[in-house]
């Protein structure tokens, strides 16, 4: 396991290297995220409304899940000091309040000349179902 906040440079990361973290999404997380972003989507906040949708209950905001990916990158791999430059995302399934979401990042490419690292992102629920996939480009910390 990679130590938290042990930032790596582009030279230090290894293609195929992975890191992950998990969090159980609570109701407070959803309310805080929607308050911060100003999202008034009743699918996130209104149980009566959500019960009449195809999901049958409230879902976790999709971008709340996506926002967990930079946390994994910043806390673990490549770690402290990296800057998010680009992110592509695809949402496959919703998460629900009470789900434990695991985010995984994997180094898939690095460009030492440009100081860029490409990362495959995945979010899964506690059943191993893929919720989100994507690819990020980050600028890792430089040698001091």
Secondary structure as the mmCIF struct_conf table of DSSP 4:
data_model
#
loop_
_struct_conf.conf_type_id
_struct_conf.id
_struct_conf.beg_label_comp_id
_struct_conf.beg_label_asym_id
_struct_conf.beg_label_seq_id
_struct_conf.end_label_comp_id
_struct_conf.end_label_asym_id
_struct_conf.end_label_seq_id
HELX_LH_PP_P HELX_LH_PP_P1 UNK A 2 UNK A 3
TURN_TY1_P TURN_TY1_P1 UNK A 4 UNK A 5
TURN_TY1_P TURN_TY1_P2 UNK A 10 UNK A 12
TURN_TY1_P TURN_TY1_P3 UNK A 15 UNK A 16
STRN STRN1 UNK A 18 UNK A 24
HELX_LH_PP_P HELX_LH_PP_P2 UNK A 25 UNK A 26
HELX_RH_AL_P HELX_RH_AL_P1 UNK A 27 UNK A 37
TURN_TY1_P TURN_TY1_P4 UNK A 38 UNK A 38
HELX_RH_AL_P HELX_RH_AL_P2 UNK A 42 UNK A 45
HELX_RH_AL_P HELX_RH_AL_P3 UNK A 47 UNK A 51
TURN_TY1_P TURN_TY1_P5 UNK A 52 UNK A 52
BEND BEND1 UNK A 53 UNK A 53
TURN_TY1_P TURN_TY1_P6 UNK A 54 UNK A 55
BEND BEND2 UNK A 56 UNK A 57
STRN STRN2 UNK A 59 UNK A 59
HELX_RH_AL_P HELX_RH_AL_P4 UNK A 62 UNK A 75
TURN_TY1_P TURN_TY1_P7 UNK A 76 UNK A 76
BEND BEND3 UNK A 77 UNK A 78
TURN_TY1_P TURN_TY1_P8 UNK A 80 UNK A 81
STRN STRN3 UNK A 83 UNK A 91
BEND BEND4 UNK A 93 UNK A 93
STRN STRN4 UNK A 96 UNK A 96
TURN_TY1_P TURN_TY1_P9 UNK A 97 UNK A 98
STRN STRN5 UNK A 100 UNK A 111
TURN_TY1_P TURN_TY1_P10 UNK A 112 UNK A 115
STRN STRN6 UNK A 116 UNK A 124
TURN_TY1_P TURN_TY1_P11 UNK A 126 UNK A 127
STRN STRN7 UNK A 130 UNK A 139
HELX_LH_PP_P HELX_LH_PP_P3 UNK A 140 UNK A 143
#
